Every structure is written in C-alpha cells, then in structure tokens.
C-alpha cells in the first residue's frame, strides 16, 4: 500500500516554520517527512535556505515521523565524510527513523567554493565513490581511502545508530535510474514515471522502495493558487539539465521568465477541488511508488493540512 508523506521546503520557510509544519503534518495523517537540502533557494522569491542538519535536529525533538533528506549532494560543497557524520547523528537523534537521500546536485548549491562543476556522468561516478566511503564509515571502523575523486585518512565515526542509515538515490533520467538500482537502497524522483521505476527495478532495485515527490498549491481561489505556484516554483518547469547548471538564484529568475503561469497550472494541482489533488497523488500510486511526498506551495500551510486531513488522505488510502 502506498504511504503518503509531507515534503518540507527549506527554500520557502524558516526553521521554526518547518518544525511547525512537521507537527501539523503528523496531526493531519502524513506518515513520514522529506526535507530539502540547499545552500541557496532556487530564486529570491522563495527567500529561505536554512542549514538542513540543524533543522533535522529540531525535528527529532518535536515529531515522531521518519525523516529523509530529499536530497543531499555529498560530492562538492560537503565532503562525503562530513555527510556520513551528519547522517549518522541524525539517525541517532531520530532513533533510527532517518534515511539519507542523495543526488548529484546543482551548481546553484555546489559551485560556491569556487571549484569546477563536473558534467553529469562524472558526478554519477563521484556519487558512487562517495557512497562507498559513507557506507564504510557507517560500520564504525577506521577508514582510509584514496580514490579517483576523494581522499580519506584515518576517519572513524563514534556516534552511530544501531543499524546503518539506508541511502536512497535520486534519479531523473535512465542512466541515473540504473545507477540508483545498482548502488542505492531506494529510488527518489519527482515524476510519476512508471518507466523510470521499471528501469530502476531491472537494474538491481527489484526489492527496493521507490519514493516520489510532488508539489501542490491548495487554496480557495484556483487562479490565485496558480499565480502563487508560478511565482514561487516556476523553476520546476525548466527543461533538461538547465536546473543543474544555472549557478545563482538570479539566473533562475531570468530563466523563469520563459515559464508561463499556464505551464505551471497544468503541472501542479492548484485550488481546492479534492478530485484534482486526489488524481495528482493517484498518478504516483498507479506508477508503482511505495510512498509519495506532498509539498504545499506558499504560506497557507494550516489550510492545506486541514484540507488533506479531511478531503484527500482518507480517499487516496
């Protein structure tokens, strides 16, 4: 049976607001949490970007739901050794209710230290090496590593959960889906793409979970909700690899001018029709996802949670 979780957006909300949303999500009947991991928001209209590991520490004290980063890039901005320590501590704080979602990242967040931004095939190679290091550190043994992309000397984690943290891999294309099936403990994607899941399953993910995410914009005025979705998340409709290579929020603001409100309204469930939201979630159920994580665009979070608690979740279950 498909589970339904809530996707906390660090790009839009302060740490205190994210903690409050986690509390409301649990009360509304969502069964797990995703939380985004960014250095920058996609553009300035979104307006926030707290340090995700600090927020996860706060979540561990206020909510009993499982938590997963969606997603962390352990390649450039932050060394895989540091991510291993952060993930292990998060799992201890959450009593084992933590999964590490990883991906190959975006220049928006990762180029800030001034180094090169590798092409996708190189980043996938880096991700595989990074996960090898992280998993070795999760054993609690002293680790040294000299590889193509990373060097580790005499590193050991002392604060560890009882079991190694599961690591799910984000994928948006066929090659990444095959990599996720081979090296991940699960799949993360933002599309209700049955073919992507099938490729993941054939590549080693047959017994592994597939998790999907989507954004919606609940509100009593459908047109106003569409305007809000366009103002805050037009970047999700940018094509191809553009979201991975644009380096700053101002570049995304420029690119977003190419995305119309009609495009966003077609892709995002907007308004207060239960059928619209139920159908959006049902696409993921039909595609074969084990869990779907919903993110409400905008600041009317309480209205959204009341709507999903009474009008949506009872029907999709």
C-alpha positions in Angstrom: 0.0 0.0 0.0 1.3 3.4 -0.9 2.2 5.7 2.0 1.8 9.5 2.0 4.4 11.8 3.5 5.0 15.6 3.6 7.8 17.4 1.9 9.3 20.2 4.0 10.7 23.0 1.7 13.7 24.7 3.2 13.7 27.1 0.2 10.5 28.7 1.3 10.4 28.5 5.1 12.2 29.4 8.3 13.5 26.7 10.7 10.7 27.4 13.1 8.0 27.2 10.4 9.4 23.9 9.2 9.2 22.4 12.6 5.6 23.6 13.0 4.8 22.1 9.6 6.2 18.8 10.7 3.9 18.8 13.7 0.9 19.7 11.6 1.8 17.0 9.0 1.8 14.3 11.7 -1.6 15.5 13.1 -3.0 15.5 9.5 -2.2 11.9 9.0 1.0 12.0 6.9 3.3 9.2 7.9 6.8 10.5 7.0 8.8 13.6 6.2 11.1 14.7 3.4 13.2 17.8 3.8 15.2 19.6 1.1 18.9 20.3 1.5 20.0 23.6 -0.2 22.6 26.3 0.3 20.6 28.8 -1.8 16.9 28.9 -2.6 16.2 28.4 -6.3 15.4 32.2 -6.5 14.9 35.1 -4.2 11.1 35.0 -4.2 11.4 31.7 -2.2 13.5 33.6 0.3 15.0 31.0 2.7 17.6 28.3 3.0 18.4 27.1 6.5 21.1 24.5 7.2 19.2 21.3 6.9 21.1 19.3 9.6 20.2 21.9 12.3 16.6 21.7 11.3 16.6 17.9 11.4 18.0 18.1 15.0 15.0 20.3 15.9 12.6 17.9 14.1 13.9 15.0 16.2 12.7 16.7 19.3 9.2 17.6 18.1 7.9 15.0 15.7 7.8 11.2 15.8 7.7 10.7 12.0 10.6 9.3 9.9 12.7 11.9 8.2 14.7 11.8 4.9 16.8 14.4 3.1 15.5 15.0 -0.4 18.1 15.3 -1.4 21.7 15.8 -0.1 24.6 16.2 -2.5 27.7 14.6 -0.9 30.0 15.5 -3.7 31.3 19.0 -3.9 30.1 21.5 -1.3 30.3 18.9 1.5 32.8 16.0 1.7 31.2 12.6 2.0 33.0 12.1 5.3 31.1 15.1 6.8 27.8 13.8 5.3 28.4 10.4 6.9 28.8 12.0 10.3 25.8 14.3 9.9 23.6 11.4 8.7 24.7 9.1 11.5 24.0 11.7 14.1 20.6 12.4 12.6 19.7 8.7 12.7 20.7 8.6 16.4 18.6 11.6 17.2 15.7 10.1 15.4 16.1 6.7 17.0 16.8 5.1 13.6 13.9 6.9 11.8 16.2 8.5 9.2 17.1 7.8 5.6 19.7 9.7 3.6 18.5 10.8 0.2 21.4 11.7 -2.1 21.8 13.0 -5.6 24.3 14.6 -8.0 23.3 18.1 -7.1 23.0 21.5 -8.8 25.6 24.2 -9.5 23.3 26.6 -7.6 24.3 25.0 -4.3 27.6 23.2 -5.1 29.8 25.7 -7.0 30.0 28.1 -4.1 33.5 27.0 -3.1 34.9 28.1 -6.5 35.7 24.7 -8.0 34.6 23.2 -11.3 31.1 21.9 -11.9 31.6 18.4 -13.4 29.3 17.0 -16.1 26.6 14.5 -15.1 28.5 11.4 -15.9 31.4 12.5 -13.8 29.1 13.4 -10.9 27.4 10.0 -11.0 30.9 8.5 -10.8 31.7 10.7 -7.8 28.4 9.7 -6.2 29.3 6.0 -6.4 32.6 6.7 -4.8 31.1 8.9 -2.1 28.6 6.2 -1.1 31.3 3.7 -0.8 33.1 6.0 1.7 29.8 6.8 3.6 28.9 3.1 4.0 32.3 2.2 5.2 32.2 4.9 7.8 28.7 3.6 8.9 30.5 0.4 10.0 32.2 2.3 12.8 35.6 1.1 11.5 38.6 3.4 10.9 38.5 4.3 7.3 41.2 5.4 4.8 40.5 5.8 1.1 42.4 7.1 -1.9 40.2 7.1 -4.9 39.7 9.0 -8.1 37.8 11.8 -6.5 38.2 11.6 -2.7 40.9 11.0 -0.1 40.1 10.0 3.5 42.7 9.4 6.2 42.1 7.7 9.5 38.4 8.7 9.8 36.1 6.9 12.2 32.5 7.7 13.4 31.9 7.3 17.1 28.2 8.3 17.2 26.3 5.7 15.2 22.8 4.3 15.1 22.2 0.6 15.8 21.8 -0.1 12.0 23.5 1.6 9.1 21.5 4.5 7.6 19.6 3.5 4.3 20.7 5.6 1.4 18.3 6.4 -1.4 19.5 7.8 -4.7 17.7 10.5 -6.7 17.2 9.9 -10.5 15.6 11.9 -13.3 16.9 10.0 -16.3 17.5 6.4 -17.4 21.2 6.3 -16.6 20.7 7.7 -13.2 17.8 5.3 -12.6 20.1 2.4 -13.4 22.8 3.8 -11.0 20.1 4.1 -8.3 19.1 0.5 -8.8 22.7 -0.7 -8.5 24.1 1.4 -5.7 21.0 2.8 -3.8 18.8 1.3 -1.1 15.8 3.0 -2.8 14.9 5.5 -5.6 13.8 9.1 -5.3 12.3 11.1 -8.1 9.8 13.9 -8.7 7.9 12.4 -11.6 5.1 9.8 -11.7 7.2 7.9 -14.2 6.4 4.2 -14.3 9.2 3.6 -17.0 11.8 5.1 -14.7 10.7 2.8 -11.8 10.8 -0.2 -14.2 14.4 0.7 -15.2 15.3 1.1 -11.6 13.8 -2.3 -10.8 15.6 -4.0 -13.6 19.0 -2.6 -12.6 19.0 -4.0 -9.1 16.1 -2.3 -7.4 13.6 -5.1 -7.6 13.2 -5.4 -3.8 13.9 -1.7 -3.0 11.4 1.1 -2.4 10.6 3.8 -4.9 9.7 7.3 -3.4 8.1 10.1 -5.4 7.6 13.8 -4.6 5.2 16.4 -6.0 4.2 20.0 -5.3 0.7 21.2 -5.0 -0.9 24.6 -4.2 -4.0 24.4 -2.2 -6.2 27.5 -1.9 -9.8 28.5 -2.2 -9.1 30.5 -5.4 -7.7 28.3 -8.1 -6.3 31.2 -10.2 -4.7 32.7 -7.2 -3.1 29.4 -6.3 -1.8 29.1 -9.8 -0.3 32.5 -9.5 1.4 31.6 -6.3 2.7 28.3 -7.7 4.1 30.3 -10.7 5.7 33.0 -8.6 7.4 30.5 -6.2 8.1 27.4 -8.3 8.2 28.2 -12.0 11.8 26.8 -11.9 10.3 23.2 -11.7 9.2 23.6 -15.3 12.6 24.5 -16.7 13.7 21.9 -19.2 16.5 19.4 -19.4 19.7 19.9 -17.5 19.2 23.7 -17.0 18.3 23.4 -13.3 21.6 21.5 -12.7 23.9 24.1 -14.4 22.5 27.6 -13.6 24.8 29.0 -10.9 22.8 31.6 -8.9 19.2 32.5 -7.9 19.3 35.5 -10.2 20.0 33.2 -13.2 16.9 31.1 -12.2 14.9 34.3 -12.0 15.9 35.1 -15.6 15.2 31.6 -16.8 11.8 31.6 -15.1 10.6 34.4 -17.3 10.3 31.7 -20.0 7.8 29.7 -18.0 4.2 30.7 -18.2 1.6 30.5 -15.5 -0.4 28.2 -17.7 2.5 25.7 -17.8 2.7 25.7 -14.1 -1.1 25.3 -13.6 -1.0 22.3 -16.0 1.8 20.6 -14.0 0.7 21.5 -10.4 -2.5 20.6 -8.7 -3.9 24.0 -7.8 -7.1 25.1 -5.9 -9.5 23.4 -3.5 -11.0 20.6 -5.6 -10.4 17.3 -3.8 -10.6 15.4 -7.1 -7.7 17.5 -8.5 -5.4 16.6 -5.6 -6.5 13.0 -5.4 -5.8 12.5 -9.1 -2.3 14.0 -8.8 -1.5 11.6 -6.0 -3.2 8.7 -7.8 -0.8 9.1 -10.7 2.1 8.1 -8.4 0.1 5.2 -6.9 -0.6 3.9 -10.4 3.1 4.2 -11.4 4.0 1.9 -8.6 5.6 4.2 -5.9 5.8 2.9 -2.4 5.5 6.4 -0.9 4.5 9.9 -2.2 5.6 13.1 -0.5 3.5 16.2 -1.0 4.7 19.8 -0.6 2.3 22.7 -0.3 3.5 25.8 -2.1 3.0 29.1 -0.2 2.3 30.1 3.4 -1.2 28.8 3.9 0.0 25.6 5.5 -2.7 25.2 8.1 -5.4 25.4 5.5 -3.6 22.8 3.4 -3.2 20.4 6.2 -6.9 20.7 7.2 -7.9 20.1 3.6 -5.7 17.0 3.2 -6.7 15.6 6.5 -10.4 15.7 5.7 -10.7 15.7 1.9 -7.7 14.0 0.4 -5.8 11.5 2.5 -8.9 9.4 3.6 -9.7 8.9 -0.1 -6.3 8.1 -1.5 -5.8 5.5 1.2 
